[in-house]
Each structure stands twice: as structure tokens, then as C-alpha cells.
Amino acid sequence: MSYDICLRDPVTRGTIELDEPHRMRGGTYMAGGTTDAWLNVTYNYARRFRRVLGEQGIRSIYGMTGAESIPVLEDAAYRLADDASDDYWDPTEGNAKRALLQLASLARMRPDGIWDGD
């Protein structure tokens, strides 16, 4: 189980296509990268997300613009430890932090996009 989180075009509501492929990796990813402003994140991190983002966890950014979400994501990330694991599925704070910082990077690429997911 996982979250499929993307930035949508505010007019067409389609997933935003980036100019260049990104190689951010989540629970699933595209070999060679993807131009979709999208990241798949495991539900294993949900408890960590709720601790730093509130009851709604990562869903708290849904409906925000990329620009609005950057400080939220970065603040939440910096409240987590740096104990990332080589095992993506391990629900460490560091692994959850990595996912939040990747989402913040996508938001910086397209601050006009609207977060959507699940």
C-alpha cells in the first residue's frame, strides 16, 4: 500500500509534466526517470508523517499549491531524525524525511501545481 502523490495543473487538473525527467525513487518508480510531477510513497511512513504533519499526515498537503507546501514539508522534514535506512520500506524517520524532501523538490520545480494523491 502506498500514496501516489502528484502535482496537478490548476487549470486542466492533469498531472504536471516536467521539462526534464526526475529520478526520485519511492515505493514504485520509473526506470530512467519520469517527467510526471509524481512520487509514490509507502504507507509505512504514515505514523512518522502524522507526528510531524498532524492527524492527516501527508494528506495535509493535498489541495495546497507547491509554493504553499514547501515550508510545511521542509519544517516537517527537519523535525525528523537522519536515520535513513538502505531498506526503503523501513519506517525510519530518515526514510520519511527523504520522501518529504523529495516532495519539496517537486514543489520547487512547479510551485504553481496543486497537490493531489492517494
Summary of the structure (lengths in Angstrom):
residues: 118
radius of gyration: 13.1
end to end distance: 9.8
largest distance: 39.3
contacts: 357
relative contact order: 0.26
helix: 39%
strand: 23%
